[in-house]
Amino acid sequence: MKKRTWILFFACTVIISGCSQSSSSPEDDYPSDTIEIITPFAPGGSTDTAARIFESHLSENLPNNQNVIVDNRPGGQTTVGMTAIQNAEPDGYTIGFASNSPITTQPHLSDTEYDYDSFEPIIQLVDIPQVLMANHDSELEDFDDLLEFMEENPGDFTYSTPGNGSISDIAMLSFLSEAELEAEAIPYESGGDAVTAALGGEVDAVSTFQGNVDADQVNTLVQFSEETSEMNEGVPTLEEGGIDTSTEAYIGIVAPEGVPQEIVDTLHDAFEQTLEDPEVQEQLLDLHYDISYGTGEEFGQNLEEDYFEHEELLREAGQIE
């Protein structure tokens, strides 16, 4: 009898031990390895710099202080990097640091493997102020001058952008559509080239990110964002100028679709705490970014709304059928 009791006790112990081990999941130990942050932009630009700010501080707010590395995957108008994010294992060890246009415009312009809802939005981090600027020596000194010139000279106004489908391009398309004005867009290979064209007098103005140019070299005519950026006090938004539209450029963190909620929550909390760090905020403001926290749900809603709005603008402009 004693022997049978001992065997029964041993069997139960093994079963309980096995159950205990089987109840453990990868999410419980997350993160236990290095987290890779893919950005679909080349090294050296402002988006890359922002990603590396988070790379330097995120570990402090992750369980186990796990390492974080940034991996630049430029190419294909950002589609190379975004495709890599989409195709990664949904385990939280490969995530993306991306602005909205690769997700909201590129699927309309090229045959991408992904769509706006192919990712798990984790958190929205910053806004990238978009503006329209003229050369400092230009006769266009403010928004009133701009409207007057465009109304009196339909179609003569020229402006540069960092390329078709860029958020700077979308901002101008939205403005022109709402204001019922005509202008000629001249797309360039990069934001730097677009700015150089405006400074050199090749075009009347440039639609670009605020941080791409020294404010002393230009006349900032209007802001495209809904709210005034801290860096553009005194410059009207489109709405303040009587044009009822706005365009937002923003950056957030996405993951491959299917990442477990526990991992989503861990990543969100770590990025939120990092974003609240005064040192991080100061570095982001130095890049001319505005702090713009949004939950994963809010980030996802913004991407969805922009996806359909940008599609309409691109079709109206004849960039897609």
N, C-alpha and C positions, 0 to 999 in steps of 0.2 A: 504493500500500500504506500509506504513512504517513497519507494522508488518511482511509482507511478505519479505521485504528487509532485516529485521533483522534476520529472520529465514534463508534466503539464505546465509547471511554473516556468521552466526554461523555454518551452514553445511560446508561451504568452509573451515572455520578455523579448524574444526574437521578433514576434509579430509587432509588438508595440514599438520596438526600435526601428523596424522597417517602416512603419507608418510615420514615425517621427521624421525619418530621413526623406520619405517621399513627399511630405507636406511642404518641404522647402522648395522655393522657386527662385529663378534668376533675379526676379525683381527684388527679393529680400536682400540680396547682397549687392545690389546696384548702387554705385558703379564699382566694379572690381577690376577694371582695366581702363586704359587710356581712352578718352572720348575725343573723336575726330570731328572737327567743325569744318565742313566744306563750304567754301565761298566761291561762287561762279565768276569771280573777277580776278584780274591779274594782280600780282604783288605791287605794292607801292601806291595804289590809289587810296582814296579816303575810306571806301568800304573795307578794304583790306586792313587799313590802319585801325578802324573801329573794331574789326574782328579780333585783332591782336591785343587790343585793350582788354577785351573780355577774356582772351586766352591767358593774359597775365594775372587776372584777378579771380576768375571763376573757381579755380581749385579751392580757394579759401572757403567757399560756401558749399562745396560738394561733400557728401559723406566720404570719409576716408581721405579727404583732400586729394582726390584722384587727379592725375595729370590730364591736361587738355592741350591739343595741338590744332593749329589751323592748316588746312590743306587747300591751296589755290587750284581751282580747276576751271580756268578760263577757256573760251572757245565757243564757236557756234552761237554767238550773240547770247551767251550765258546758258545755252541749252546743255552744253557738256556737263557743267557742274550740277545743274538741276536734275539732269537724268541720273547722275551718279548718286545723288541724294535719294531719289525715288527708288532706285534699284538696290539700295543698301538693305542689310538685314534690319528688321524693325525691332532692334534690341536696345536702342538708346546709345549705342557706341559710335554711330555715325549720324550726325545731324547737320542742318544747313543754316548758314548765316546769309540771308538774302533780302534784297529789296523787293518791292511789290512787282515791278515791271517784268522781271523774268517769268513770273507766275501769271500775271494778268494780261500781258500783251504778246509775249513770244508764242504761246500756243496758237494765236490767231495768225501769226506771220510766218510760221514754219511748221513742218510736220513733226511736232514734238511727241515723245512717248508719254508725256505727262499732261495733266490738265490742272486747273486751279484747285480741284478737290483731291489731287493725288498725294497730298501731304497732310501730316498731322501738325496743325499750328500750335506752337508751344507758348509763345509770348511775343508781344510787340514791344520794341525797345526805344526807337528814336524816329523822329521825323527829319527829312532832308529838305530844307527850304529851297523851293524852286522860284526863280525870279526871271524877269525879262530886263536885260541891261543893254544900254547903248554906250558907245564910246564917249568918254568924258567930254570930248570936243564936239560932240554931236549937237545939232539944234534941238534934238529931242531931250528935254531936260526932266520931264515928268510925265505922268500918265495922261494929263490933259493934252500935252503936246502930241503924244502918241495917237490918241483918238482923233484929234483934229487932222493930223497928217493922213491917217488911214482913211478917214471919211472923205477927205478932199482929193485923195489920190488912190482910188480903188485898185488893189492888186499890185501897186508899186512898192509897197513895204516888203523888205526882205529880211529874213532872220535865219540864223544858223542854229542847229541842234546837234547833239551827239549821235544822231542817227534816227531813222524811222523806227517808231515803236518805243523809243526811249521815253521815260516819264517826262522829260523836258519837251519832247515832241507832243505827247498826249496833252500836256498843259496848254500848249499853244492851240492845238486843235479844239480843245474845249472852249477856250476863250473866243476863238474866231467863230465857232459855231453859235455860241450864245449871243455874241455881239453882232452877228450877221455881217462880219467884215471879211475882206479878202486880203491875202498876203501870200508871198512865195517863200516856201521853206527850202533851205539849203542844208541837207544832212551832211555831217562830217563823220570821220572815223572815231572821234573821241570828244570828250568835253573840252579838253585842252585845245584841240584844233578848232572847235566851234568858237571858243573865246578868242583865240588868235585872229580868226576871221573878222570878228566884230571890232577888235582893237585896231586891226589893220585897214578897216574901212571896206572890206569885201562885201559886207552886209550891213544893214541898218542897225541890227541888234542881235543879241544872242539869248536864247532860252536855255537856262542852265541852272546847276546847283550853285547856291550862294558862295560856297567855299572855293569855287574854281577860279576866282579872280579877286584881286585886291580892290576893295570898294573905292579907293581913291582914283582908280583908272577908268571908272565907269559912272554913268548915271543909272541908278536902279529905278526903273520906271514903275514896276508893279510887282506884287507878290501873288503867287498862284495859290498859296495855301489858304485855308478857311480862316485861320487865326494868324495874327501878326507874330512873326518870329522876333525873338529878343534882339537879333542882329539887324533887324530892318525897321526899327522904330522910325515913324514918320513917312514910311513908304506905304501907300495904300494897298490893301488886298483888292482883288477884282470886285468883290461885293461892295467894298467901300467906294470903289470907283463907278458903281452903278451897273456892274455886270454880274448877274446872279449865277455864278458858278465858281468852282474851286477844284484844284487838283492836289492830291496829297502824295508825297513820296515818303516811304517809310521802310524801316528795316526790322525784321524779326527773326525768330528762330523757328525752323520747321524740322520735322522728322519724317521718315518714311511712314506711310499709312500702316496702321496696325500695331504701333508701339503701345505696350500695356499702359493703362492709366496711371499706375503707381510710378512708372518711370517718367511719364509726362509730368506728373506732379513734382517729382524730384528735380527735374530739369527746370521747370517753371520757377520753383522756389529759389533755386540757386542763381538763376539769371536775375530774378527780381531783387534778391539781396545784393547782388553785384551792382545792379543798376542804381541802387540806393546809396552806394558808396560815394561820398563826396569827391574823392580823388578820381574815380571813374567818371563822374558827371563833369568834372572840370576838364578832363581830357577829351570827352566827347564834345563839350561846348567849344573847345579849342579847334575842333574840326569843323565848326559851324553847324553842328547837329543840335536839334532840340530834343530834350528828353520827352518821351511820349509813351509811357507805359500803357499796355493793353493786355488783357487776359488772352489766353489762347482762343477762346470763343470770340472775343471782339476782333482779334487779328483775323480769324477765319472769315468773319462776316465782312470785314473790310475788303479782303481779297476777293470774295464772291461778288460783292457789289462792283468793285473796280473791273473785274473780269468782263462783265456784261456791258458796263459803261464804255470801257476801252474798245471793246469789239465794235460797238455802234459808231464811235468816233473814227476808228480806222476804216470802217466801211464807208462812212460819209466822205472821208478824205480820199477815197479811191485806192487806199493801200491794200485792201483785201476786197474780194468779191462778195 
